[in-house]
Amino acid sequence: MSEDQIDQQSGHPSAGDKSPGNWAERESRIARAAYFRAQQRGFAPGHEVEDWLAAEAEVDRRDLKA
């Protein structure tokens, strides 16, 4: 892992870390968060991209705080 992929304050991988294991884990967390967003609004169609993008931002914010 390169130095620019490590959050300098926490020492944890940054949200930009695209190594295969971290990328798959991140995508899984995003999918779960998007699913729960869809569930909260009764799975009404037409909001899938919005759910995914909001979930992605949420996961990245959490990762940056860690």
Backbone as a chain_set.jsonl record, in Angstrom:
{"seq": "MSEDQIDQQSGHPSAGDKSPGNWAERESRIARAAYFRAQQRGFAPGHEVEDWLAAEAEVDRRDLKA", "coords": {"N": [[0.859, -1.173, 0.0], [0.63, 2.154, -0.876], [2.064, 5.186, 0.433], [0.395, 7.409, 0.077], [-2.08, 6.299, 0.223], [-2.693, 5.919, 2.799], [-4.337, 7.214, 5.535], [-3.107, 10.004, 7.037], [-3.486, 10.85, 9.683], [-4.909, 8.816, 11.082], [-3.732, 6.458, 10.282], [-5.054, 4.47, 8.971], [-6.247, 2.715, 6.001], [-7.019, 4.872, 3.306], [-10.072, 6.299, 1.919], [-9.635, 6.236, -0.738], [-8.211, 3.969, -1.264], [-7.634, 1.43, -3.422], [-7.035, -1.255, -3.457], [-7.566, -4.727, -4.179], [-8.871, -6.3, -2.079], [-9.743, -4.362, -0.199], [-11.269, -2.769, -1.857], [-13.376, -4.489, -2.641], [-14.532, -4.977, -0.155], [-15.331, -2.379, 0.537], [-17.198, -1.895, -1.526], [-19.126, -3.791, -0.847], [-20.013, -2.787, 1.621], [-21.137, -0.399, 0.73], [-23.204, -1.394, -0.893], [-24.83, -2.645, 1.034], [-25.576, -0.401, 2.586], [-26.957, 1.08, 0.639], [-29.06, -0.661, 0.133], [-30.432, -0.58, 2.605], [-31.223, 2.076, 2.597], [-33.019, 2.053, 0.436], [-34.87, 0.268, 1.458], [-35.915, 1.746, 3.595], [-37.506, 3.584, 2.289], [-39.459, 2.031, 1.243], [-38.747, 0.556, -1.022], [-39.392, 1.907, -3.362], [-39.364, 2.317, -6.844], [-36.889, 3.82, -9.074], [-35.021, 5.28, -7.689], [-32.551, 4.195, -7.437], [-29.89, 4.866, -8.259], [-29.522, 7.243, -6.873], [-29.725, 6.254, -4.239], [-27.439, 4.602, -4.211], [-25.324, 6.446, -4.632], [-25.606, 8.122, -2.402], [-25.171, 6.26, -0.379], [-22.552, 5.537, -0.966], [-21.199, 7.945, -0.419], [-21.742, 8.102, 2.312], [-20.395, 5.801, 3.32], [-17.758, 6.466, 2.617], [-17.395, 8.754, 4.188], [-17.555, 7.617, 6.754], [-15.303, 5.934, 6.621], [-13.247, 7.797, 6.461], [-13.394, 8.954, 8.957], [-12.627, 6.885, 10.597]], "CA": [[0.0, 0.0, 0.0], [1.47, 3.336, -0.953], [1.913, 6.136, 1.54], [-0.736, 8.301, -0.156], [-3.321, 5.571, 0.476], [-2.848, 5.83, 4.242], [-4.748, 8.447, 6.187], [-1.947, 10.412, 7.821], [-3.823, 10.996, 11.095], [-5.354, 7.576, 11.719], [-2.931, 5.321, 9.866], [-5.929, 3.512, 8.297], [-6.344, 2.928, 4.559], [-7.904, 5.972, 2.947], [-11.211, 5.927, 1.083], [-9.143, 6.069, -2.09], [-7.459, 2.719, -1.381], [-8.339, 0.59, -4.391], [-6.513, -2.607, -3.507], [-8.714, -5.613, -4.412], [-9.605, -6.669, -0.87], [-10.411, -3.192, 0.365], [-12.272, -2.305, -2.811], [-14.524, -5.39, -2.54], [-15.16, -4.725, 1.145], [-16.0, -1.073, 0.429], [-18.377, -2.059, -2.375], [-20.111, -4.537, -0.068], [-20.597, -1.854, 2.602], [-21.987, 0.524, -0.021], [-24.413, -2.13, -1.303], [-25.695, -2.795, 2.216], [-26.13, 0.91, 2.943], [-27.938, 1.424, -0.39], [-30.225, -1.522, 0.365], [-31.187, -0.063, 3.751], [-31.87, 3.325, 2.167], [-34.166, 1.655, -0.378], [-35.835, -0.354, 2.364], [-36.547, 2.809, 4.384], [-38.531, 4.261, 1.489], [-40.381, 1.024, 0.709], [-38.255, 0.037, -2.304], [-40.003, 2.597, -4.505], [-38.401, 2.32, -7.955], [-36.463, 5.085, -9.643], [-34.075, 5.977, -6.818], [-31.422, 3.294, -7.229], [-28.616, 5.592, -8.383], [-29.498, 8.165, -5.733], [-29.411, 5.438, -3.061], [-26.049, 4.138, -4.299], [-24.414, 7.578, -4.449], [-25.696, 8.543, -1.004], [-24.521, 5.214, 0.413], [-21.122, 5.655, -1.229], [-20.726, 9.101, 0.344], [-21.827, 7.725, 3.726], [-19.306, 4.858, 3.604], [-16.495, 7.197, 2.539], [-17.311, 9.613, 5.392], [-17.222, 6.732, 7.882], [-13.923, 5.475, 6.463], [-12.346, 8.911, 6.75], [-13.433, 9.172, 10.419], [-12.026, 5.733, 11.283]], "C": [[0.897, 1.225, 0.0], [1.139, 4.303, 0.171], [0.716, 7.049, 1.339], [-2.08, 7.614, 0.045], [-3.583, 5.399, 1.97], [-3.266, 7.185, 4.773], [-3.648, 8.832, 7.173], [-2.255, 10.54, 9.312], [-4.141, 9.666, 11.755], [-4.458, 6.387, 11.403], [-3.747, 4.245, 9.174], [-5.897, 3.743, 6.796], [-7.337, 4.032, 4.258], [-9.055, 5.456, 2.092], [-10.78, 5.699, -0.356], [-8.359, 4.785, -2.296], [-8.229, 1.768, -2.274], [-7.714, -0.792, -4.506], [-7.7, -3.57, -3.542], [-9.521, -5.954, -3.164], [-10.379, -5.508, -0.284], [-11.503, -2.681, -0.547], [-13.529, -3.171, -2.711], [-15.27, -5.174, -1.23], [-15.938, -3.41, 1.122], [-17.28, -1.196, -0.391], [-19.487, -2.808, -1.64], [-20.789, -3.634, 0.962], [-21.517, -0.858, 1.92], [-23.294, -0.158, -0.412], [-25.374, -2.303, -0.133], [-26.357, -1.468, 2.591], [-27.191, 1.337, 1.93], [-29.213, 0.606, -0.215], [-31.076, -0.967, 1.51], [-31.859, 1.264, 3.424], [-33.128, 3.002, 1.355], [-35.269, 1.063, 0.5], [-36.599, 0.72, 3.154], [-37.625, 3.543, 3.596], [-39.443, 3.27, 0.767], [-40.003, 0.489, -0.656], [-38.949, 0.656, -3.514], [-38.976, 2.696, -5.627], [-38.026, 3.743, -8.381], [-35.445, 5.846, -8.821], [-32.793, 5.177, -6.602], [-30.074, 4.016, -7.273], [-28.46, 6.56, -7.22], [-29.126, 7.414, -4.451], [-27.943, 5.035, -3.051], [-25.082, 5.292, -4.013], [-24.426, 8.088, -3.011], [-25.004, 7.537, -0.092], [-23.003, 5.287, 0.252], [-20.521, 6.818, -0.427], [-20.713, 8.794, 1.838], [-20.667, 6.805, 4.126], [-17.96, 5.582, 3.589], [-16.323, 8.115, 3.742], [-16.928, 8.781, 6.604], [-15.766, 6.289, 7.821], [-12.925, 6.577, 6.815], [-12.29, 9.21, 8.246], [-12.693, 8.075, 11.181], [-10.54, 5.911, 11.501]], "O": [[1.827, 1.314, 0.801], [0.069, 4.238, 0.777], [0.074, 7.438, 2.315], [-3.117, 8.278, 0.037], [-4.584, 4.799, 2.36], [-2.62, 8.194, 4.491], [-3.305, 8.044, 8.054], [-1.357, 10.354, 10.132], [-3.693, 9.41, 12.873], [-4.422, 5.417, 12.161], [-3.2, 3.201, 8.818], [-5.56, 4.839, 6.348], [-8.388, 4.115, 4.894], [-9.023, 4.327, 1.602], [-11.487, 5.036, -1.115], [-7.882, 4.533, -3.403], [-9.336, 1.346, -1.939], [-7.846, -1.44, -5.544], [-8.75, -3.255, -2.982], [-10.75, -5.9, -3.2], [-11.543, -5.656, 0.087], [-12.542, -2.214, -0.082], [-14.639, -2.638, -2.697], [-16.5, -5.187, -1.202], [-17.06, -3.334, 1.622], [-18.324, -0.67, -0.004], [-20.663, -2.484, -1.801], [-22.003, -3.709, 1.151], [-22.563, -0.507, 2.464], [-24.368, 0.43, -0.279], [-26.583, -2.13, -0.284], [-27.553, -1.422, 2.878], [-28.218, 1.898, 2.314], [-30.317, 1.121, -0.395], [-32.3, -0.892, 1.397], [-32.949, 1.545, 3.922], [-34.177, 3.61, 1.565], [-36.452, 1.334, 0.297], [-37.808, 0.598, 3.351], [-38.565, 4.073, 4.188], [-40.114, 3.625, -0.202], [-40.872, 0.007, -1.383], [-39.079, 0.02, -4.56], [-37.841, 3.111, -5.393], [-38.728, 4.713, -8.097], [-35.04, 6.944, -9.202], [-32.033, 5.461, -5.676], [-29.22, 3.795, -6.414], [-27.377, 6.677, -6.648], [-28.303, 7.89, -3.67], [-27.277, 5.113, -2.018], [-24.134, 5.134, -3.245], [-23.381, 8.445, -2.465], [-24.328, 7.923, 0.862], [-22.261, 5.118, 1.219], [-19.454, 6.678, 0.17], [-19.783, 9.178, 2.547], [-20.033, 7.018, 5.16], [-17.115, 5.339, 4.451], [-15.215, 8.242, 4.264], [-16.076, 9.186, 7.394], [-15.074, 6.269, 8.839], [-11.877, 6.307, 7.401], [-11.264, 9.666, 8.751], [-12.19, 8.307, 12.281], [-9.889, 5.031, 12.064]]}, "num_chains": 1, "name": "protein.A"}
